[in-house]
Amino acid sequence: MNVDFWLDERGRRCPIPVIALARSQSQWLKDEQSPTQVVGVLADDPAAQYDIPAWCRLKGAEFLGETTPPDEGEGTGYLVRFSS
């Protein structure tokens, strides 16, 4: 999957990873240079596995699933697609 950019929120606790994701969606909506954007969120907070999919449902973003971090570091990668 082609990820447009990664947000590295490892070491941060709830709700910071979701706030970072919300800010990236706001920025994308403001700029909207493409009809879709895939964002990866790197997080090691156990709550992220619940918070990120729940946020997607509330905000109309598509939760694409979990993946390993591209740098093979700690935590989990969560993939989210924004669409206009």
PyMOL Python script that loads the backbone (N, CA, C, O; Angstrom):
from pymol import cmd

cmd.read_pdbstr("""\
ATOM      1  N   MET A   1       0.850  -1.179   0.000  1.00  0.00           N
ATOM      2  CA  MET A   1       0.000   0.000   0.000  1.00  0.00           C
ATOM      3  C   MET A   1       0.892   1.239   0.000  1.00  0.00           C
ATOM      4  O   MET A   1       1.868   1.317   0.746  1.00  0.00           O
ATOM      5  N   ASN A   2       0.550   2.181  -0.829  1.00  0.00           N
ATOM      6  CA  ASN A   2       1.296   3.433  -0.898  1.00  0.00           C
ATOM      7  C   ASN A   2       0.779   4.381   0.186  1.00  0.00           C
ATOM      8  O   ASN A   2      -0.386   4.776   0.173  1.00  0.00           O
ATOM      9  N   VAL A   3       1.653   4.736   1.114  1.00  0.00           N
ATOM     10  CA  VAL A   3       1.300   5.651   2.197  1.00  0.00           C
ATOM     11  C   VAL A   3       1.858   7.021   1.844  1.00  0.00           C
ATOM     12  O   VAL A   3       3.051   7.158   1.573  1.00  0.00           O
ATOM     13  N   ASP A   4       0.997   8.040   1.847  1.00  0.00           N
ATOM     14  CA  ASP A   4       1.432   9.388   1.484  1.00  0.00           C
ATOM     15  C   ASP A   4       2.369   9.982   2.524  1.00  0.00           C
ATOM     16  O   ASP A   4       3.346  10.640   2.169  1.00  0.00           O
ATOM     17  N   PHE A   5       2.088   9.761   3.794  1.00  0.00           N
ATOM     18  CA  PHE A   5       3.031  10.164   4.842  1.00  0.00           C
ATOM     19  C   PHE A   5       2.702   9.453   6.143  1.00  0.00           C
ATOM     20  O   PHE A   5       1.595   8.955   6.348  1.00  0.00           O
ATOM     21  N   TRP A   6       3.696   9.421   7.010  1.00  0.00           N
ATOM     22  CA  TRP A   6       3.583   8.763   8.316  1.00  0.00           C
ATOM     23  C   TRP A   6       3.616   9.799   9.425  1.00  0.00           C
ATOM     24  O   TRP A   6       4.383  10.761   9.371  1.00  0.00           O
ATOM     25  N   LEU A   7       2.780   9.594  10.424  1.00  0.00           N
ATOM     26  CA  LEU A   7       2.812  10.363  11.667  1.00  0.00           C
ATOM     27  C   LEU A   7       3.437   9.462  12.723  1.00  0.00           C
ATOM     28  O   LEU A   7       2.883   8.411  13.045  1.00  0.00           O
ATOM     29  N   ASP A   8       4.566   9.854  13.257  1.00  0.00           N
ATOM     30  CA  ASP A   8       5.227   9.034  14.276  1.00  0.00           C
ATOM     31  C   ASP A   8       4.796   9.514  15.654  1.00  0.00           C
ATOM     32  O   ASP A   8       5.315  10.503  16.172  1.00  0.00           O
ATOM     33  N   GLU A   9       3.855   8.811  16.232  1.00  0.00           N
ATOM     34  CA  GLU A   9       3.303   9.160  17.545  1.00  0.00           C
ATOM     35  C   GLU A   9       3.724   8.159  18.616  1.00  0.00           C
ATOM     36  O   GLU A   9       3.095   8.072  19.671  1.00  0.00           O
ATOM     37  N   ARG A  10       4.780   7.412  18.345  1.00  0.00           N
ATOM     38  CA  ARG A  10       5.280   6.464  19.344  1.00  0.00           C
ATOM     39  C   ARG A  10       5.782   7.231  20.562  1.00  0.00           C
ATOM     40  O   ARG A  10       6.420   8.278  20.446  1.00  0.00           O
ATOM     41  N   GLY A  11       5.476   6.681  21.728  1.00  0.00           N
ATOM     42  CA  GLY A  11       5.862   7.331  22.977  1.00  0.00           C
ATOM     43  C   GLY A  11       4.824   8.314  23.484  1.00  0.00           C
ATOM     44  O   GLY A  11       4.975   8.864  24.575  1.00  0.00           O
ATOM     45  N   ARG A  12       3.784   8.543  22.719  1.00  0.00           N
ATOM     46  CA  ARG A  12       2.716   9.460  23.128  1.00  0.00           C
ATOM     47  C   ARG A  12       1.479   8.643  23.483  1.00  0.00           C
ATOM     48  O   ARG A  12       1.199   7.615  22.867  1.00  0.00           O
ATOM     49  N   ARG A  13       0.764   9.104  24.459  1.00  0.00           N
ATOM     50  CA  ARG A  13      -0.405   8.383  24.956  1.00  0.00           C
ATOM     51  C   ARG A  13      -1.697   9.037  24.485  1.00  0.00           C
ATOM     52  O   ARG A  13      -1.718  10.191  24.058  1.00  0.00           O
ATOM     53  N   CYS A  14      -2.751   8.276  24.574  1.00  0.00           N
ATOM     54  CA  CYS A  14      -4.089   8.732  24.232  1.00  0.00           C
ATOM     55  C   CYS A  14      -4.381  10.050  24.961  1.00  0.00           C
ATOM     56  O   CYS A  14      -4.121  10.162  26.159  1.00  0.00           O
ATOM     57  N   PRO A  15      -4.901  11.013  24.271  1.00  0.00           N
ATOM     58  CA  PRO A  15      -5.464  11.014  22.925  1.00  0.00           C
ATOM     59  C   PRO A  15      -4.534  11.601  21.856  1.00  0.00           C
ATOM     60  O   PRO A  15      -4.987  11.899  20.751  1.00  0.00           O
ATOM     61  N   ILE A  16      -3.261  11.770  22.159  1.00  0.00           N
ATOM     62  CA  ILE A  16      -2.358  12.480  21.251  1.00  0.00           C
ATOM     63  C   ILE A  16      -2.285  11.858  19.850  1.00  0.00           C
ATOM     64  O   ILE A  16      -2.335  12.611  18.878  1.00  0.00           O
ATOM     65  N   PRO A  17      -2.169  10.531  19.682  1.00  0.00           N
ATOM     66  CA  PRO A  17      -2.132  10.000  18.311  1.00  0.00           C
ATOM     67  C   PRO A  17      -3.388  10.337  17.493  1.00  0.00           C
ATOM     68  O   PRO A  17      -3.293  10.608  16.296  1.00  0.00           O
ATOM     69  N   VAL A  18      -4.550  10.322  18.130  1.00  0.00           N
ATOM     70  CA  VAL A  18      -5.790  10.654  17.425  1.00  0.00           C
ATOM     71  C   VAL A  18      -5.844  12.150  17.114  1.00  0.00           C
ATOM     72  O   VAL A  18      -6.328  12.540  16.051  1.00  0.00           O
ATOM     73  N   ILE A  19      -5.362  12.976  18.012  1.00  0.00           N
ATOM     74  CA  ILE A  19      -5.319  14.420  17.751  1.00  0.00           C
ATOM     75  C   ILE A  19      -4.412  14.704  16.556  1.00  0.00           C
ATOM     76  O   ILE A  19      -4.748  15.532  15.709  1.00  0.00           O
ATOM     77  N   ALA A  20      -3.275  14.034  16.481  1.00  0.00           N
ATOM     78  CA  ALA A  20      -2.370  14.219  15.338  1.00  0.00           C
ATOM     79  C   ALA A  20      -3.050  13.792  14.039  1.00  0.00           C
ATOM     80  O   ALA A  20      -2.902  14.457  13.014  1.00  0.00           O
ATOM     81  N   LEU A  21      -3.785  12.698  14.078  1.00  0.00           N
ATOM     82  CA  LEU A  21      -4.511  12.232  12.898  1.00  0.00           C
ATOM     83  C   LEU A  21      -5.584  13.246  12.496  1.00  0.00           C
ATOM     84  O   LEU A  21      -5.745  13.533  11.310  1.00  0.00           O
ATOM     85  N   ALA A  22      -6.311  13.783  13.459  1.00  0.00           N
ATOM     86  CA  ALA A  22      -7.341  14.789  13.175  1.00  0.00           C
ATOM     87  C   ALA A  22      -6.726  16.036  12.553  1.00  0.00           C
ATOM     88  O   ALA A  22      -7.295  16.615  11.628  1.00  0.00           O
ATOM     89  N   ARG A  23      -5.580  16.448  13.051  1.00  0.00           N
ATOM     90  CA  ARG A  23      -4.902  17.621  12.473  1.00  0.00           C
ATOM     91  C   ARG A  23      -4.472  17.355  11.038  1.00  0.00           C
ATOM     92  O   ARG A  23      -4.563  18.238  10.185  1.00  0.00           O
ATOM     93  N   SER A  24      -4.004  16.145  10.770  1.00  0.00           N
ATOM     94  CA  SER A  24      -3.587  15.838   9.401  1.00  0.00           C
ATOM     95  C   SER A  24      -4.798  15.831   8.469  1.00  0.00           C
ATOM     96  O   SER A  24      -4.687  16.252   7.317  1.00  0.00           O
ATOM     97  N   GLN A  25      -5.952  15.361   8.948  1.00  0.00           N
ATOM     98  CA  GLN A  25      -7.156  15.400   8.118  1.00  0.00           C
ATOM     99  C   GLN A  25      -7.574  16.846   7.863  1.00  0.00           C
ATOM    100  O   GLN A  25      -7.951  17.191   6.743  1.00  0.00           O
ATOM    101  N   SER A  26      -7.513  17.684   8.877  1.00  0.00           N
ATOM    102  CA  SER A  26      -7.865  19.096   8.708  1.00  0.00           C
ATOM    103  C   SER A  26      -6.956  19.764   7.691  1.00  0.00           C
ATOM    104  O   SER A  26      -7.419  20.541   6.855  1.00  0.00           O
ATOM    105  N   GLN A  27      -5.669  19.466   7.759  1.00  0.00           N
ATOM    106  CA  GLN A  27      -4.715  20.038   6.809  1.00  0.00           C
ATOM    107  C   GLN A  27      -5.011  19.542   5.399  1.00  0.00           C
ATOM    108  O   GLN A  27      -4.966  20.324   4.449  1.00  0.00           O
ATOM    109  N   TRP A  28      -5.314  18.253   5.249  1.00  0.00           N
ATOM    110  CA  TRP A  28      -5.633  17.696   3.936  1.00  0.00           C
ATOM    111  C   TRP A  28      -6.896  18.344   3.371  1.00  0.00           C
ATOM    112  O   TRP A  28      -6.939  18.685   2.189  1.00  0.00           O
ATOM    113  N   LEU A  29      -7.928  18.516   4.208  1.00  0.00           N
ATOM    114  CA  LEU A  29      -9.159  19.155   3.754  1.00  0.00           C
ATOM    115  C   LEU A  29      -8.900  20.591   3.317  1.00  0.00           C
ATOM    116  O   LEU A  29      -9.509  21.078   2.364  1.00  0.00           O
ATOM    117  N   LYS A  30      -8.001  21.260   4.013  1.00  0.00           N
ATOM    118  CA  LYS A  30      -7.657  22.648   3.678  1.00  0.00           C
ATOM    119  C   LYS A  30      -6.920  22.711   2.344  1.00  0.00           C
ATOM    120  O   LYS A  30      -7.239  23.545   1.497  1.00  0.00           O
ATOM    121  N   ASP A  31      -5.939  21.838   2.154  1.00  0.00           N
ATOM    122  CA  ASP A  31      -5.103  21.857   0.947  1.00  0.00           C
ATOM    123  C   ASP A  31      -5.731  21.077  -0.202  1.00  0.00           C
ATOM    124  O   ASP A  31      -5.728  21.536  -1.344  1.00  0.00           O
ATOM    125  N   GLU A  32      -6.260  19.913   0.098  1.00  0.00           N
ATOM    126  CA  GLU A  32      -6.875  18.963  -0.830  1.00  0.00           C
ATOM    127  C   GLU A  32      -6.216  18.972  -2.210  1.00  0.00           C
ATOM    128  O   GLU A  32      -6.825  19.358  -3.208  1.00  0.00           O
ATOM    129  N   GLN A  33      -4.976  18.543  -2.237  1.00  0.00           N
ATOM    130  CA  GLN A  33      -4.233  18.466  -3.486  1.00  0.00           C
ATOM    131  C   GLN A  33      -4.555  17.193  -4.259  1.00  0.00           C
ATOM    132  O   GLN A  33      -4.239  17.103  -5.446  1.00  0.00           O
ATOM    133  N   SER A  34      -5.168  16.220  -3.623  1.00  0.00           N
ATOM    134  CA  SER A  34      -5.556  14.979  -4.290  1.00  0.00           C
ATOM    135  C   SER A  34      -6.899  14.519  -3.717  1.00  0.00           C
ATOM    136  O   SER A  34      -7.252  14.893  -2.598  1.00  0.00           O
ATOM    137  N   PRO A  35      -7.654  13.704  -4.479  1.00  0.00           N
ATOM    138  CA  PRO A  35      -8.969  13.273  -3.990  1.00  0.00           C
ATOM    139  C   PRO A  35      -8.901  12.305  -2.810  1.00  0.00           C
ATOM    140  O   PRO A  35      -9.865  12.186  -2.053  1.00  0.00           O
ATOM    141  N   THR A  36      -7.777  11.618  -2.648  1.00  0.00           N
ATOM    142  CA  THR A  36      -7.601  10.729  -1.500  1.00  0.00           C
ATOM    143  C   THR A  36      -6.195  10.890  -0.946  1.00  0.00           C
ATOM    144  O   THR A  36      -5.282  11.345  -1.636  1.00  0.00           O
ATOM    145  N   GLN A  37      -6.046  10.513   0.295  1.00  0.00           N
ATOM    146  CA  GLN A  37      -4.733  10.527   0.935  1.00  0.00           C
ATOM    147  C   GLN A  37      -4.694   9.389   1.943  1.00  0.00           C
ATOM    148  O   GLN A  37      -5.634   9.196   2.715  1.00  0.00           O
ATOM    149  N   VAL A  38      -3.601   8.638   1.929  1.00  0.00           N
ATOM    150  CA  VAL A  38      -3.414   7.563   2.897  1.00  0.00           C
ATOM    151  C   VAL A  38      -2.364   8.013   3.902  1.00  0.00           C
ATOM    152  O   VAL A  38      -1.250   8.388   3.537  1.00  0.00           O
ATOM    153  N   VAL A  39      -2.740   7.969   5.166  1.00  0.00           N
ATOM    154  CA  VAL A  39      -1.865   8.376   6.263  1.00  0.00           C
ATOM    155  C   VAL A  39      -1.580   7.152   7.119  1.00  0.00           C
ATOM    156  O   VAL A  39      -2.480   6.368   7.421  1.00  0.00           O
ATOM    157  N   GLY A  40      -0.339   6.999   7.499  1.00  0.00           N
ATOM    158  CA  GLY A  40       0.043   5.967   8.443  1.00  0.00           C
ATOM    159  C   GLY A  40       0.322   6.602   9.791  1.00  0.00           C
ATOM    160  O   GLY A  40       1.018   7.615   9.868  1.00  0.00           O
ATOM    161  N   VAL A  41      -0.203   6.031  10.837  1.00  0.00           N
ATOM    162  CA  VAL A  41       0.047   6.514  12.196  1.00  0.00           C
ATOM    163  C   VAL A  41       0.846   5.439  12.920  1.00  0.00           C
ATOM    164  O   VAL A  41       0.384   4.307  13.062  1.00  0.00           O
ATOM    165  N   LEU A  42       2.033   5.789  13.373  1.00  0.00           N
ATOM    166  CA  LEU A  42       2.851   4.877  14.173  1.00  0.00           C
ATOM    167  C   LEU A  42       2.557   5.153  15.635  1.00  0.00           C
ATOM    168  O   LEU A  42       2.712   6.283  16.098  1.00  0.00           O
ATOM    169  N   ALA A  43       2.136   4.133  16.363  1.00  0.00           N
ATOM    170  CA  ALA A  43       1.779   4.314  17.770  1.00  0.00           C
ATOM    171  C   ALA A  43       2.129   3.060  18.559  1.00  0.00           C
ATOM    172  O   ALA A  43       2.047   1.941  18.053  1.00  0.00           O
ATOM    173  N   ASP A  44       2.519   3.274  19.807  1.00  0.00           N
ATOM    174  CA  ASP A  44       2.777   2.148  20.701  1.00  0.00           C
ATOM    175  C   ASP A  44       1.860   2.174  21.923  1.00  0.00           C
ATOM    176  O   ASP A  44       2.019   1.366  22.838  1.00  0.00           O
ATOM    177  N   ASP A  45       0.912   3.089  21.936  1.00  0.00           N
ATOM    178  CA  ASP A  45      -0.088   3.142  22.998  1.00  0.00           C
ATOM    179  C   ASP A  45      -1.133   2.055  22.710  1.00  0.00           C
ATOM    180  O   ASP A  45      -1.734   2.061  21.635  1.00  0.00           O
ATOM    181  N   PRO A  46      -1.361   1.128  23.644  1.00  0.00           N
ATOM    182  CA  PRO A  46      -2.339   0.061  23.400  1.00  0.00           C
ATOM    183  C   PRO A  46      -3.739   0.576  23.062  1.00  0.00           C
ATOM    184  O   PRO A  46      -4.495  -0.112  22.375  1.00  0.00           O
ATOM    185  N   ALA A  47      -4.092   1.761  23.527  1.00  0.00           N
ATOM    186  CA  ALA A  47      -5.424   2.307  23.246  1.00  0.00           C
ATOM    187  C   ALA A  47      -5.594   2.681  21.775  1.00  0.00           C
ATOM    188  O   ALA A  47      -6.725   2.784  21.302  1.00  0.00           O
ATOM    189  N   ALA A  48      -4.508   2.886  21.046  1.00  0.00           N
ATOM    190  CA  ALA A  48      -4.595   3.300  19.638  1.00  0.00           C
ATOM    191  C   ALA A  48      -5.323   2.265  18.787  1.00  0.00           C
ATOM    192  O   ALA A  48      -5.991   2.624  17.817  1.00  0.00           O
ATOM    193  N   GLN A  49      -5.205   0.994  19.135  1.00  0.00           N
ATOM    194  CA  GLN A  49      -5.880  -0.042  18.338  1.00  0.00           C
ATOM    195  C   GLN A  49      -7.400   0.094  18.384  1.00  0.00           C
ATOM    196  O   GLN A  49      -8.095  -0.418  17.507  1.00  0.00           O
ATOM    197  N   TYR A  50      -7.912   0.772  19.388  1.00  0.00           N
ATOM    198  CA  TYR A  50      -9.346   1.025  19.502  1.00  0.00           C
ATOM    199  C   TYR A  50      -9.699   2.457  19.092  1.00  0.00           C
ATOM    200  O   TYR A  50     -10.704   2.700  18.422  1.00  0.00           O
ATOM    201  N   ASP A  51      -8.847   3.398  19.510  1.00  0.00           N
ATOM    202  CA  ASP A  51      -9.136   4.815  19.291  1.00  0.00           C
ATOM    203  C   ASP A  51      -9.101   5.210  17.822  1.00  0.00           C
ATOM    204  O   ASP A  51      -9.970   5.954  17.366  1.00  0.00           O
ATOM    205  N   ILE A  52      -8.115   4.728  17.074  1.00  0.00           N
ATOM    206  CA  ILE A  52      -7.986   5.144  15.674  1.00  0.00           C
ATOM    207  C   ILE A  52      -9.145   4.620  14.825  1.00  0.00           C
ATOM    208  O   ILE A  52      -9.736   5.406  14.085  1.00  0.00           O
ATOM    209  N   PRO A  53      -9.504   3.324  14.892  1.00  0.00           N
ATOM    210  CA  PRO A  53     -10.683   2.880  14.123  1.00  0.00           C
ATOM    211  C   PRO A  53     -11.974   3.600  14.543  1.00  0.00           C
ATOM    212  O   PRO A  53     -12.813   3.910  13.697  1.00  0.00           O
ATOM    213  N   ALA A  54     -12.133   3.865  15.844  1.00  0.00           N
ATOM    214  CA  ALA A  54     -13.333   4.563  16.318  1.00  0.00           C
ATOM    215  C   ALA A  54     -13.378   5.984  15.771  1.00  0.00           C
ATOM    216  O   ALA A  54     -14.434   6.454  15.348  1.00  0.00           O
ATOM    217  N   TRP A  55     -12.235   6.669  15.776  1.00  0.00           N
ATOM    218  CA  TRP A  55     -12.168   8.024  15.225  1.00  0.00           C
ATOM    219  C   TRP A  55     -12.536   7.998  13.740  1.00  0.00           C
ATOM    220  O   TRP A  55     -13.268   8.868  13.268  1.00  0.00           O
ATOM    221  N   CYS A  56     -12.035   7.011  13.008  1.00  0.00           N
ATOM    222  CA  CYS A  56     -12.352   6.896  11.578  1.00  0.00           C
ATOM    223  C   CYS A  56     -13.855   6.762  11.357  1.00  0.00           C
ATOM    224  O   CYS A  56     -14.411   7.409  10.470  1.00  0.00           O
ATOM    225  N   ARG A  57     -14.509   5.933  12.151  1.00  0.00           N
ATOM    226  CA  ARG A  57     -15.962   5.766  12.017  1.00  0.00           C
ATOM    227  C   ARG A  57     -16.688   7.084  12.276  1.00  0.00           C
ATOM    228  O   ARG A  57     -17.643   7.417  11.574  1.00  0.00           O
ATOM    229  N   LEU A  58     -16.242   7.825  13.272  1.00  0.00           N
ATOM    230  CA  LEU A  58     -16.891   9.092  13.615  1.00  0.00           C
ATOM    231  C   LEU A  58     -16.673  10.166  12.564  1.00  0.00           C
ATOM    232  O   LEU A  58     -17.548  11.003  12.341  1.00  0.00           O
ATOM    233  N   LYS A  59     -15.515  10.153  11.915  1.00  0.00           N
ATOM    234  CA  LYS A  59     -15.137  11.232  10.998  1.00  0.00           C
ATOM    235  C   LYS A  59     -15.273  10.879   9.524  1.00  0.00           C
ATOM    236  O   LYS A  59     -14.950  11.700   8.666  1.00  0.00           O
ATOM    237  N   GLY A  60     -15.739   9.688   9.215  1.00  0.00           N
ATOM    238  CA  GLY A  60     -15.937   9.311   7.827  1.00  0.00           C
ATOM    239  C   GLY A  60     -14.665   8.959   7.084  1.00  0.00           C
ATOM    240  O   GLY A  60     -14.652   8.939   5.854  1.00  0.00           O
ATOM    241  N   ALA A  61     -13.604   8.683   7.809  1.00  0.00           N
ATOM    242  CA  ALA A  61     -12.359   8.223   7.191  1.00  0.00           C
ATOM    243  C   ALA A  61     -12.406   6.697   7.122  1.00  0.00           C
ATOM    244  O   ALA A  61     -13.145   6.059   7.872  1.00  0.00           O
ATOM    245  N   GLU A  62     -11.630   6.130   6.235  1.00  0.00           N
ATOM    246  CA  GLU A  62     -11.614   4.674   6.076  1.00  0.00           C
ATOM    247  C   GLU A  62     -10.411   4.084   6.807  1.00  0.00           C
ATOM    248  O   GLU A  62      -9.266   4.404   6.488  1.00  0.00           O
ATOM    249  N   PHE A  63     -10.672   3.233   7.779  1.00  0.00           N
ATOM    250  CA  PHE A  63      -9.594   2.539   8.478  1.00  0.00           C
ATOM    251  C   PHE A  63      -9.182   1.352   7.624  1.00  0.00           C
ATOM    252  O   PHE A  63      -9.987   0.457   7.367  1.00  0.00           O
ATOM    253  N   LEU A  64      -7.926   1.343   7.183  1.00  0.00           N
ATOM    254  CA  LEU A  64      -7.439   0.312   6.266  1.00  0.00           C
ATOM    255  C   LEU A  64      -6.794  -0.865   6.976  1.00  0.00           C
ATOM    256  O   LEU A  64      -6.551  -1.903   6.360  1.00  0.00           O
ATOM    257  N   GLY A  65      -6.514  -0.716   8.265  1.00  0.00           N
ATOM    258  CA  GLY A  65      -5.937  -1.825   9.015  1.00  0.00           C
ATOM    259  C   GLY A  65      -4.605  -1.488   9.652  1.00  0.00           C
ATOM    260  O   GLY A  65      -4.153  -0.343   9.646  1.00  0.00           O
ATOM    261  N   GLU A  66      -3.993  -2.521  10.200  1.00  0.00           N
ATOM    262  CA  GLU A  66      -2.719  -2.391  10.901  1.00  0.00           C
ATOM    263  C   GLU A  66      -1.597  -2.956  10.041  1.00  0.00           C
ATOM    264  O   GLU A  66      -1.821  -3.811   9.185  1.00  0.00           O
ATOM    265  N   THR A  67      -0.392  -2.464  10.284  1.00  0.00           N
ATOM    266  CA  THR A  67       0.794  -2.942   9.582  1.00  0.00           C
ATOM    267  C   THR A  67       2.003  -2.787  10.497  1.00  0.00           C
ATOM    268  O   THR A  67       1.919  -2.154  11.549  1.00  0.00           O
ATOM    269  N   THR A  68       3.104  -3.357  10.096  1.00  0.00           N
ATOM    270  CA  THR A  68       4.338  -3.153  10.849  1.00  0.00           C
ATOM    271  C   THR A  68       4.919  -1.798  10.466  1.00  0.00           C
ATOM    272  O   THR A  68       4.737  -1.353   9.332  1.00  0.00           O
ATOM    273  N   PRO A  69       5.616  -1.132  11.385  1.00  0.00           N
ATOM    274  CA  PRO A  69       6.228   0.152  11.061  1.00  0.00           C
ATOM    275  C   PRO A  69       7.233   0.010   9.913  1.00  0.00           C
ATOM    276  O   PRO A  69       7.949  -0.989   9.845  1.00  0.00           O
ATOM    277  N   PRO A  70       7.296   0.992   9.017  1.00  0.00           N
ATOM    278  CA  PRO A  70       8.217   0.899   7.884  1.00  0.00           C
ATOM    279  C   PRO A  70       9.681   0.869   8.307  1.00  0.00           C
ATOM    280  O   PRO A  70      10.531   0.363   7.574  1.00  0.00           O
ATOM    281  N   ASP A  71       9.979   1.410   9.490  1.00  0.00           N
ATOM    282  CA  ASP A  71      11.362   1.396   9.980  1.00  0.00           C
ATOM    283  C   ASP A  71      11.643   0.162  10.834  1.00  0.00           C
ATOM    284  O   ASP A  71      12.713   0.034  11.430  1.00  0.00           O
ATOM    285  N   GLU A  72      10.655  -0.753  10.884  1.00  0.00           N
ATOM    286  CA  GLU A  72      10.754  -1.982  11.670  1.00  0.00           C
ATOM    287  C   GLU A  72      11.015  -1.705  13.146  1.00  0.00           C
ATOM    288  O   GLU A  72      11.583  -2.538  13.852  1.00  0.00           O
ATOM    289  N   GLY A  73      10.594  -0.528  13.605  1.00  0.00           N
ATOM    290  CA  GLY A  73      10.755  -0.157  15.003  1.00  0.00           C
ATOM    291  C   GLY A  73       9.613  -0.681  15.850  1.00  0.00           C
ATOM    292  O   GLY A  73       8.849  -1.552  15.432  1.00  0.00           O
ATOM    293  N   GLU A  74       9.515  -0.139  17.031  1.00  0.00           N
ATOM    294  CA  GLU A  74       8.479  -0.538  17.986  1.00  0.00           C
ATOM    295  C   GLU A  74       7.119  -0.023  17.546  1.00  0.00           C
ATOM    296  O   GLU A  74       7.015   0.893  16.730  1.00  0.00           O
ATOM    297  N   GLY A  75       6.092  -0.624  18.095  1.00  0.00           N
ATOM    298  CA  GLY A  75       4.733  -0.155  17.869  1.00  0.00           C
ATOM    299  C   GLY A  75       4.069  -0.776  16.662  1.00  0.00           C
ATOM    300  O   GLY A  75       4.543  -1.757  16.090  1.00  0.00           O
ATOM    301  N   THR A  76       2.966  -0.175  16.298  1.00  0.00           N
ATOM    302  CA  THR A  76       2.126  -0.646  15.198  1.00  0.00           C
ATOM    303  C   THR A  76       1.840   0.516  14.268  1.00  0.00           C
ATOM    304  O   THR A  76       1.727   1.661  14.705  1.00  0.00           O
ATOM    305  N   GLY A  77       1.724   0.216  12.989  1.00  0.00           N
ATOM    306  CA  GLY A  77       1.292   1.211  12.017  1.00  0.00           C
ATOM    307  C   GLY A  77      -0.194   1.040  11.749  1.00  0.00           C
ATOM    308  O   GLY A  77      -0.666  -0.074  11.522  1.00  0.00           O
ATOM    309  N   TYR A  78      -0.924   2.133  11.776  1.00  0.00           N
ATOM    310  CA  TYR A  78      -2.359   2.138  11.490  1.00  0.00           C
ATOM    311  C   TYR A  78      -2.567   2.952  10.219  1.00  0.00           C
ATOM    312  O   TYR A  78      -2.120   4.096  10.134  1.00  0.00           O
ATOM    313  N   LEU A  79      -3.238   2.372   9.238  1.00  0.00           N
ATOM    314  CA  LEU A  79      -3.425   3.024   7.948  1.00  0.00           C
ATOM    315  C   LEU A  79      -4.839   3.573   7.825  1.00  0.00           C
ATOM    316  O   LEU A  79      -5.823   2.888   8.106  1.00  0.00           O
ATOM    317  N   VAL A  80      -4.911   4.837   7.392  1.00  0.00           N
ATOM    318  CA  VAL A  80      -6.184   5.545   7.290  1.00  0.00           C
ATOM    319  C   VAL A  80      -6.247   6.251   5.940  1.00  0.00           C
ATOM    320  O   VAL A  80      -5.273   6.869   5.509  1.00  0.00           O
ATOM    321  N   ARG A  81      -7.400   6.157   5.274  1.00  0.00           N
ATOM    322  CA  ARG A  81      -7.587   6.866   3.999  1.00  0.00           C
ATOM    323  C   ARG A  81      -8.613   7.975   4.181  1.00  0.00           C
ATOM    324  O   ARG A  81      -9.718   7.755   4.677  1.00  0.00           O
ATOM    325  N   PHE A  82      -8.213   9.175   3.765  1.00  0.00           N
ATOM    326  CA  PHE A  82      -9.135  10.308   3.692  1.00  0.00           C
ATOM    327  C   PHE A  82      -9.606  10.409   2.245  1.00  0.00           C
ATOM    328  O   PHE A  82      -8.800  10.283   1.324  1.00  0.00           O
ATOM    329  N   SER A  83     -10.882  10.633   2.038  1.00  0.00           N
ATOM    330  CA  SER A  83     -11.436  10.805   0.692  1.00  0.00           C
ATOM    331  C   SER A  83     -12.377  11.995   0.685  1.00  0.00           C
ATOM    332  O   SER A  83     -13.058  12.285   1.669  1.00  0.00           O
ATOM    333  N   SER A  84     -12.398  12.676  -0.456  1.00  0.00           N
ATOM    334  CA  SER A  84     -13.312  13.821  -0.566  1.00  0.00           C
ATOM    335  C   SER A  84     -14.636  13.385  -1.147  1.00  0.00           C
ATOM    336  O   SER A  84     -15.537  14.207  -1.317  1.00  0.00           O
TER     337      SER A  84
END
""", "prot")
cmd.dss("prot")
cmd.show_as("cartoon", "prot")
cmd.util.cbc("prot")
cmd.orient("prot")
